[in-house]
Amino acid sequence: MKPSASAAPRRRRSLGYLTPELIVDAAMTVMERDGADALTFRQLGTELGVDHTAILRHFRNKDELLLALANKLIATALDGLAPSSDWRQTLRDLAGRVRLACHHHPQVAVVVAGRTSRRDAEFAGAEIVIGALLQAGLHGRAAASTYRALVEVALAYSAFEAVLLTVPGDDLEGDRTAWSREYAALPADRYPSIAAVSSHLADVEQEDQFEFALEMLLDAIELRVQRAS
């Protein structure tokens, strides 16, 4: 009996077709399809139809590949972005794009969102953010510190949401209903502060907390500029 087409081994391809961009795209596919732990050079070789050692011609080790994935995530967010004349709108747009990229690639985001890729897309993103902060009226150390805080909060929140996208739906539903169930049922004599706002917690769950946190940061930037002037 002949083996089925699906059981047939994948044909090895010529190494000449292999590029860093192709490897990164394949790595994203493997991670989103099979989970972050599935990313190995051997699995990538199978995915690409090459011997896994061929990947070492482009990436010396897995960490170098992860940095390229981090850069790819930022490049995806920057694609088509045009900075606004309004610094707040520029930062809103970029933060929203980073969030969306993390939503589209949650397995990748969970692993690389905290990395500093030291590559072109990251530099381009930094230029946009710092330029917006200079436009807002921050300078020197204040602009540098605010840049780090703003980017890291946006990436951390995006990675946090990416984690939630990997949680089974039934488990996540329990988390969501906790605000109207377990929190609402807490005894006021033991948890008076929670009780004081418990009737609002379920409503707040329906709000976009990413946008709320972002607006607080943008308001804080304006306040810092006012204090410095």
Order of alpha helices (4+ residues) and beta strands (2+ residues): alpha-alpha-alpha-alpha-alpha-alpha-alpha-alpha-alpha-alpha
